[in-house]
């Protein structure tokens, strides 16, 4: 029985299972058994491109979520962009709802050196400072795209890069999820409760508020004005 564990711990456990398994669910006093088949589906969470305009070589990388394999995919494609000698980067976190915290930390560490803070985690009894595990800090210009569906871990990453790499945020106000939940299981019920709050490296909380963009730009159905503005901003730095 999986009791008293967080959602991340439950996710890690299920991801570690390579064979078929059976789950039991108690419903109205009756225990029901379900046989589940383990299958792997590859989701394209990371998409990259390079825009060569005027004398600029602008890398573009879109991250749609922090899944169990997103770090490896992101690292490979991010390193490929840098091997192509990009001079700036657009990181697209629009519609990224968050996901696994450890993968977000690993991705942030690709941008930040070990002396940089990624975020601060506050529980009922203490505050824990989460540092980068990276070797150096990216120094070329970074623009982050976000919107009202940019939430949770993607907001943590955004603030870490804004404060640690002087990245600029273009788009619309983000969702504003600055808390983490845990699930506690009993024989009859499960309880989901807020177990931690997080802030930016400098101590900013965005819970129920969101992150305000440096440059506010809305999109239309047919035109990506946010991406266009990001390119314009980077080229204005010349």
BELSUL-V918695 format. One record per backbone hydrogen bond with DSSP energy under -1.0 kcal/mol. NH is the residue of the N-H (numbers start at 1). CO is the residue of the C=O. E is the energy in kcal/mol with one decimal. If there is no record, write none. Layout:
nh:NH co:CO e:E
nh:NH co:CO e:E
This chain:
nh:3 co:1 e:-1.1
nh:10 co:6 e:-2.2
nh:11 co:7 e:-2.6
nh:12 co:8 e:-2.7
nh:13 co:9 e:-2.2
nh:14 co:10 e:-2.5
nh:15 co:11 e:-2.5
nh:16 co:12 e:-1.2
nh:17 co:14 e:-1.1
nh:21 co:36 e:-1.6
nh:23 co:34 e:-2.4
nh:25 co:32 e:-2.8
nh:27 co:30 e:-3.3
nh:30 co:27 e:-1.9
nh:32 co:25 e:-3.3
nh:34 co:23 e:-2.5
nh:36 co:21 e:-3.2
nh:45 co:43 e:-1.6
nh:47 co:62 e:-1.9
nh:49 co:60 e:-2.0
nh:51 co:58 e:-3.1
nh:53 co:56 e:-1.5
nh:56 co:53 e:-2.6
nh:58 co:51 e:-3.0
nh:59 co:88 e:-2.6
nh:60 co:49 e:-2.6
nh:61 co:90 e:-2.5
nh:62 co:47 e:-3.4
nh:63 co:92 e:-2.3
nh:64 co:45 e:-2.3
nh:66 co:98 e:-2.1
nh:70 co:67 e:-1.3
nh:73 co:69 e:-1.7
nh:74 co:70 e:-2.9
nh:75 co:71 e:-3.2
nh:76 co:72 e:-2.1
nh:77 co:73 e:-2.0
nh:78 co:74 e:-2.9
nh:79 co:75 e:-2.4
nh:80 co:76 e:-1.6
nh:81 co:77 e:-1.9
nh:82 co:78 e:-2.0
nh:83 co:79 e:-2.1
nh:84 co:80 e:-1.0
nh:85 co:82 e:-1.7
nh:87 co:57 e:-3.0
nh:89 co:141 e:-2.3
nh:90 co:59 e:-2.7
nh:91 co:143 e:-2.9
nh:92 co:61 e:-2.7
nh:93 co:145 e:-2.5
nh:96 co:93 e:-1.6
nh:100 co:66 e:-3.1
nh:104 co:100 e:-1.6
nh:105 co:101 e:-2.4
nh:106 co:102 e:-2.0
nh:107 co:103 e:-2.2
nh:108 co:104 e:-2.7
nh:109 co:105 e:-1.8
nh:110 co:107 e:-1.4
nh:111 co:108 e:-1.6
nh:112 co:108 e:-1.3
nh:114 co:134 e:-1.1
nh:116 co:113 e:-2.2
nh:118 co:130 e:-3.2
nh:119 co:130 e:-1.2
nh:120 co:199 e:-2.2
nh:121 co:128 e:-3.3
nh:122 co:197 e:-4.2
nh:123 co:126 e:-2.8
nh:128 co:121 e:-3.4
nh:130 co:119 e:-2.7
nh:132 co:116 e:-2.7
nh:138 co:111 e:-2.5
nh:143 co:89 e:-2.6
nh:144 co:168 e:-3.5
nh:145 co:91 e:-2.5
nh:146 co:170 e:-1.4
nh:150 co:147 e:-1.9
nh:151 co:96 e:-2.4
nh:154 co:151 e:-1.9
nh:156 co:152 e:-2.0
nh:157 co:153 e:-2.4
nh:158 co:154 e:-2.0
nh:159 co:155 e:-2.5
nh:160 co:156 e:-2.3
nh:161 co:157 e:-2.1
nh:162 co:158 e:-2.2
nh:163 co:159 e:-2.5
nh:164 co:160 e:-2.2
nh:165 co:161 e:-2.1
nh:167 co:161 e:-2.0
nh:168 co:142 e:-2.3
nh:170 co:144 e:-2.8
nh:171 co:215 e:-2.0
nh:172 co:146 e:-1.7
nh:174 co:211 e:-1.5
nh:175 co:150 e:-2.3
nh:180 co:196 e:-2.5
nh:182 co:193 e:-2.4
nh:184 co:191 e:-3.1
nh:186 co:189 e:-3.4
nh:191 co:184 e:-3.2
nh:193 co:182 e:-2.4
nh:195 co:180 e:-2.2
nh:196 co:180 e:-1.4
nh:197 co:122 e:-3.0
nh:198 co:178 e:-2.4
nh:199 co:120 e:-2.2
nh:200 co:204 e:-2.4
nh:203 co:200 e:-1.9
nh:208 co:176 e:-3.5
nh:209 co:206 e:-2.2
nh:210 co:206 e:-3.0
nh:214 co:169 e:-1.7
nh:215 co:169 e:-1.9
nh:217 co:171 e:-2.2
nh:220 co:223 e:-1.7
nh:225 co:223 e:-1.4
nh:228 co:224 e:-1.9
nh:229 co:225 e:-2.5
nh:230 co:226 e:-2.1
nh:231 co:227 e:-2.0
nh:232 co:228 e:-2.1
nh:233 co:229 e:-2.8
nh:234 co:230 e:-2.2
nh:235 co:231 e:-2.3
nh:236 co:232 e:-1.3
nh:237 co:234 e:-1.4
